[in-house]
Amino acid sequence: MQNNDWLDTYVLHRRPYRETSYIVDFFSLQSGRVSAVAKGVRNSKNDRKSVLQPFRLLRIQLSGRSELKNLRLADCVGPMLMLTGHALFCAMYLNELINRLLPVGVVSESVYRQYQQALSQLHQNTHIEQTLREFEFALLDEMGMLADWFTDGVTGEPVAPDKWYLYSPEQGFVRCLQANHKHRISGAALMLLGNGQWSGLSLGAAKRINRLALNYLLGDKPLKSRELFRQ
């Protein structure tokens, strides 16, 4: 079955398939995450091979009834963003997060738009830490993992700026009664994050919260892209 609808997409990942093809993982505005076979594109003379690169907005058409589609058409909408160094590693990290955590076929305009904004900011090499945290927040929100910034998840009491809290995937933010707990977060930082205010304090807290939440979702299989930051 053919589908003549165009999808606005980015390539997340591609891998060899048989002798001449690729399986390509796309992230689309209209259909969420979707995978398709790009037949015959591993031939270096095929123009579609150069089109199917990450960090470039594409419009594609797919066909097929199964979860694994066939790529019919692929056109470039904009230029490929030339990312290097740390910014490139960060963009690869975003792609791996989407591919690992966002279920196939789940449409999320908020995550898609945040991803576009993140790529633009990484290309400009500005506010990289904030860019990563904001994208992680968008993805975690889609996954139902963001807690109420202003309320203790156990007692229901308002978060106090002079108290300490821990993040729990099941309960949200709860009072920390253990002095110098390595994962504790100040109530002042939570209130900054809840109000969308970025500072050294809130950036540090956001990184700690997001790492705990993402590790909970990822399980025992670590992200390959994180290894790039350690090299």
N, C-alpha and C positions, 0 to 999 in steps of 0.2 A: 504494500500500500504506500502510495506517495502522499506527501504532505507539502503543499506549496506555500505554507506559511514560512516567513523568514524569522529567524531567531537572532537576537543581538547577543553575542557571546564573546567569551575569552577562553583561550586554551589554558587549561590547568596543567595537563600532562599528556604526553604521548609515548607510546611504547611500540616496538616492532610487532607485527602480526603477519605470520606466514612469510613468504619471501619478498613480497613487494608492497605490503600495506602497513598501516599503523592503526592501532586503536587509540583514539583521541578522547580525552575527558574534557568536556566543555562546561563552563558555567554561564548560563543564559538568563536573561531577564525574564523571558516568557515561560520557560520550562524548568528553571532551576538547573541542577546538575544532571548532565546527560552524557552518555558515551556513544561513540559511533566509529564504525570501520571506515577509514579513508583508504580506498582501494587504489593500488598502483602508484602511490605517491612517493615511495622510497627510491624510485628512480631519480637520480640527481637532475635529470632534464625536465622533470615534471614541475610546473610552476606552482602547483598546489602545495608542494613540500615547503616552499619558502613562505607561503601564506600561513601555514599552520604553526605559528610561533607564539609563545606566550607574550603577555603584556601588550597585545594589539587587539583593538576592537574589530570583530568580524561579524558579518551577517552570513548565516548558513541556512541551508535547507536539508532536512533529513527525510529518510524514508524507512519503512519497516514497522512490523507489529511488535517485535520483541523488545526487551529492555535495551539490548545492544542494537542501535540503529545503523543505517548506512548513510554516509555523507554524500549528498548529491551535489551541492554547490557550496562554495565558500568564497566570499568576497571581502576584501579589506575595506574597512570604513575609515580608519585613521592610521597614522603612522605607528610603527612599533616603538615603544618607549625604550630608549637605550639606557638600561640600568647597569651599573657596575658596582663592584666592591660590596660594601655593607648594604647599600640600598637594594642590590640584586638579591643578596641572601634574604633580606626581609621580604621581598616580593615572592620569592620561592617559598618562604615560610607561610605567607598568606595562602598561596595556592595549595599547599599541602594541608593546611587547616581545613579549607573548604572541601577538598577531596576526601579527607578522613572523617569529617564530622557532619557535613550537611547531607542528609539523606537524599537519595536519587529522587528527582521529580518534585522536591519541595521548592516551591516558588517563594522567594523572599526579595522583594524590591529593595527593602532597607539594607540587607546585606550586600546586594548587587551594587547599589549606589555608594555604599561605604567602601566597597572594594575599588570602584572607579576612583573615588576621591583619594584613597590610600595610594593607588598607583601614581596619580598625579603628584601627590606630595612627596613620594619617594623619588620620583623623577626630578623634582625640584630640590631634593635632598634637604628638606626643611622639616623640623619638628618630628623626627623619625620616631622617637619613643612615644610621643602622644599619638602619632598616626597608628602605630601598632596597637596601642591600648584601645583606641576608639574602634578599630576594626574588631578586635577581640570582643569588646563589649557588644557590638552589633550581632556578632555570631552567637555569643553566649545568650543574648536576649532571645534570639530566634530559637535557641535550644531550651529555653525556659530555665536558664541557670543564673540569671541575675536576681539578686535579692533586693528587698526594700532597703535603701541606704539609710533610712531615718528611723527604723524600728527594730528593736531586739526581736529576733525570730522566735525566741522561747517565751519571754515574759510579756512581749507586746509593748514594753516601755519605750519611750523615745530614746534614740541614741544620744548619749551625752558627750560633748566634745572633750571632757577631761577623763573619760573612761577608756578602757581598752577592750577590743573585741576580736573574735576569731571568725573566719568564714567557714561555714559548713554547707556542703552541697545540698543537704537535705533540709537544714533549718534556717539557712541564711546567716545573718550576723548575730552572734551571741556573745555575752559578756565573757571576757577572759579574766579568770581569777588567779592565774599562775603568773607570778612576777617573771619578767624577762623571757616570756615564751617567744620562740623564734618566729612564729607566724602571727604574732599579735599586731593589730591594726588600731590606730588611735581613732576615737570617735570624731575628732576634728578632721581627720583625713576622709572618713566616710561622708561627712557633711559636705566637704569640698567636692567630692566626686558626685554626690547626689545633686549638687547645684551646678555641675558641669564646669567647675573651676580647676584649672591645672596649675600645679606648682610642684616643687621638688617633693613635698610631702605627699600630695595626691598621686603623683606619678609612681612613686615607690610603692604606695599602698595598692595601686591598680595592678602593678606588675605581680605583686605577691598574690592578690586575689585571683587574678586571671590564670596564673600558673597552677594554683590549686584546682580551680574549676576545670581547666583544660586537661590536666592530668587525670582528673576523675573521669572525664569523658573518653580520653584516649586509652586508658587502661595500661596494660603492660607493654604495649608496642610504642616505643618512643618515636618522635618525629625525626626523620632523616635530616631535615633542613636545620634543626638545632645543632647538629654536629658541625655545620659550616661555621657557626659563630665561635666554635671552640678552636678552630684551626688557626 
